[in-house]
Amino acid sequence: MERKKKPFNAKLFYRRTCLIIYDIISIIFSGYMALLIRYEFRMDDIPEHFMEPVTRFLPVNIVLTLFIFYLFRLYHSLWAFAGETELQNLVMACVGSAVVNAVGLQFVKITQQPVPKSYYIQYLFVLITMIFASRFSYRFLRSLKHKQQNKKNGISVMVIGAGEAANVIIKEIVNSNFSTMVIRCIIDDDKGKWGSYIQGIKVLGGREKIIECADIYEIDEIIVAMPSISRSELRKILEICKETSCKLRALPGMYQLVNGEVNVSKLRDVEVEDLLGREPITVDMDSILGYVQNKVVLVTGGGGSIGSELCRQIASHRPRQLIILDIYENNVYDVQQELKRRYPELKLVVLIASVRNTNRMNWIFENYRPDIVYHAAAHKHVPLMEDSPNEAVKNNVFGTWKTAQASAFYGVKRFVLISTDKAVNPTNIMGASKRICEMIIQTFNNHYETEFVAVRFGNVLGSNGSVIPLFRKQIMAGGPVTVTHPDIIRYFMTIPEAVSLVLQAGAYAKGGEIFVLDMGEPVKILDLAQNLIRLSGYRVGEDIRIEFTGLRPGEKLYEELLMDEEGMKETANRLIHIGKPIEINETEFFIQLKNLKEASRNESRDIRPMIRAIVPTYTYTTET
């Protein structure tokens, strides 16, 4: 088969020809310049017996040097992207030329007096300088041109922070040929740094200068490069930055600096979580999860936001077996593949099942005999459950009943129920059903050896069905961002915080407790929407407007974490509290549950009065 010829590349041929001509000139120049340097640039002082051999050997030197340059690929490299390897090759090729020159001149000398030894060193120095200039000047000029273009068309950046992390970020941006960022100024609260320079960029002042400098320098983006700052201080700085309408980005955390991972690629967009104004809950995960090690752990609802994070944390602490149970196969499949990849030694079982199926749940518990159960499976969407109250009862109430009953019958040591602040004085079916779940596990705790506990927390940022993903989609679509009421407030926590609380509850459990996280001050949903719009680089009301839609069915303006009669008891972790169990008439409660089960199974047209009889604090609006 005939081999195809490569097409002639005129541009490449022209470049290489120019380089060869330049190299020939450089070799000639280096030979004579070395002698001029040796005799202090006095041409008349150079002896003929030195000049003659250099001249006679020059043609041979040119040919051999060009061959050496070819061997070291000085005509093949892409010099626009030249780096350490290309520089090493360049130096080695020039050293090879100097060696050839030294050996060759020994054969063409016209007297017994050799060429001065300093000649060879100066020849090498001049040649390296000339060849380096030809190869790396293109990269330098290209970089200069790129930076000049960036000054006109690039992203104007302000960096907040003048520490080590900021220095690394600034250095990378300043030296990059490809970044479209141009750093205009640096802000830092340390007065000792004011007026100083980092990579040629001046530190102009403290946080009070942020708004002024953003206007003067027409800043497009602000980078917060202070990984060790506290969450409360970060919030104060971000509150100022929000007023500039600049896009905000930040380093993830202090560990990035410690591990040497600080670079532009590690920058993340500032999230609304950064504005919560409270330090995230921190726990000693190793000591807490000690009780998980070598245990069989079952997580229901393991494909959901909380359930999947529970599985990740548990998998990292070597359980004897992890069983993930969920009715929806797509999400749980993703979790399964992730855990298989991250923990290949993990004994993992993934089961598709409904917690409403008594026979299926009993079979699972009989065959796998879990030691610990985290019950996260539930219908949680408030408006949808208002439209389908019987389904909320079947899944939340009796799904919990059946899972808890199987746990008790098959010797589970600890059962942790994932509850919600909406269970307190509920105004919707979802919250009321969760309150009944709490009552069920507190009742079971009185009759079985299994330690039954509940964990109650507020809205989880970024979880499925939470308000943040909805706001982001609305902003991406150009608005409007919909808020139900200007005064509506909610407690918020992150998914890792929620999981930390659940795991800590498992460690503290003695049976019958309702654990509650101190989540600081509640946040106005309107403020959340405005912050997210500003963090996205838009102006509230001008670029993206906010529209009030009215409270949805079952929604109230504020949530509570404890009922008045529950009281508050502290734990070893000051951010975690225990609500005291409320006395329940168990005989009446079980009769009510039996009637509720029958009514939900028969698709009662209005199951709310029966729920209110069980949960006296439940209030709802009767439809007219």
Secondary structure as GFF3:
##gff-version 3
##sequence-region A 1 624
A	DSSP	alpha_helix	10	38	.	.	.	ID=ss1
A	DSSP	three_ten_helix	43	45	.	.	.	ID=ss2
A	DSSP	alpha_helix	48	71	.	.	.	ID=ss3
A	DSSP	three_ten_helix	79	81	.	.	.	ID=ss4
A	DSSP	alpha_helix	84	108	.	.	.	ID=ss5
A	DSSP	alpha_helix	117	153	.	.	.	ID=ss6
A	DSSP	beta_strand	155	160	.	.	.	ID=ss7
A	DSSP	alpha_helix	164	175	.	.	.	ID=ss8
A	DSSP	beta_strand	181	187	.	.	.	ID=ss9
A	DSSP	three_ten_helix	191	193	.	.	.	ID=ss10
A	DSSP	beta_strand	197	198	.	.	.	ID=ss11
A	DSSP	beta_strand	201	205	.	.	.	ID=ss12
A	DSSP	three_ten_helix	207	209	.	.	.	ID=ss13
A	DSSP	alpha_helix	210	216	.	.	.	ID=ss14
A	DSSP	beta_strand	221	224	.	.	.	ID=ss15
A	DSSP	alpha_helix	231	242	.	.	.	ID=ss16
A	DSSP	beta_strand	247	250	.	.	.	ID=ss17
A	DSSP	alpha_helix	254	258	.	.	.	ID=ss18
A	DSSP	three_ten_helix	264	266	.	.	.	ID=ss19
A	DSSP	beta_strand	268	269	.	.	.	ID=ss20
A	DSSP	three_ten_helix	272	275	.	.	.	ID=ss21
A	DSSP	alpha_helix	285	288	.	.	.	ID=ss22
A	DSSP	three_ten_helix	289	291	.	.	.	ID=ss23
A	DSSP	beta_strand	296	300	.	.	.	ID=ss24
A	DSSP	alpha_helix	305	315	.	.	.	ID=ss25
A	DSSP	beta_strand	321	326	.	.	.	ID=ss26
A	DSSP	alpha_helix	329	342	.	.	.	ID=ss27
A	DSSP	beta_strand	348	352	.	.	.	ID=ss28
A	DSSP	alpha_helix	358	368	.	.	.	ID=ss29
A	DSSP	beta_strand	372	375	.	.	.	ID=ss30
A	DSSP	alpha_helix	382	387	.	.	.	ID=ss31
A	DSSP	alpha_helix	389	392	.	.	.	ID=ss32
A	DSSP	pi_helix	393	397	.	.	.	ID=ss33
A	DSSP	alpha_helix	398	409	.	.	.	ID=ss34
A	DSSP	beta_strand	414	420	.	.	.	ID=ss35
A	DSSP	three_ten_helix	421	423	.	.	.	ID=ss36
A	DSSP	alpha_helix	429	445	.	.	.	ID=ss37
A	DSSP	beta_strand	451	457	.	.	.	ID=ss38
A	DSSP	beta_strand	459	461	.	.	.	ID=ss39
A	DSSP	alpha_helix	467	476	.	.	.	ID=ss40
A	DSSP	beta_strand	481	483	.	.	.	ID=ss41
A	DSSP	beta_strand	489	490	.	.	.	ID=ss42
A	DSSP	beta_strand	492	494	.	.	.	ID=ss43
A	DSSP	alpha_helix	495	508	.	.	.	ID=ss44
A	DSSP	beta_strand	514	517	.	.	.	ID=ss45
A	DSSP	beta_strand	523	524	.	.	.	ID=ss46
A	DSSP	alpha_helix	525	535	.	.	.	ID=ss47
A	DSSP	beta_strand	546	548	.	.	.	ID=ss48
A	DSSP	three_ten_helix	564	566	.	.	.	ID=ss49
A	DSSP	beta_strand	569	570	.	.	.	ID=ss50
A	DSSP	beta_strand	576	579	.	.	.	ID=ss51
A	DSSP	alpha_helix	586	601	.	.	.	ID=ss52
A	DSSP	alpha_helix	608	614	.	.	.	ID=ss53
###
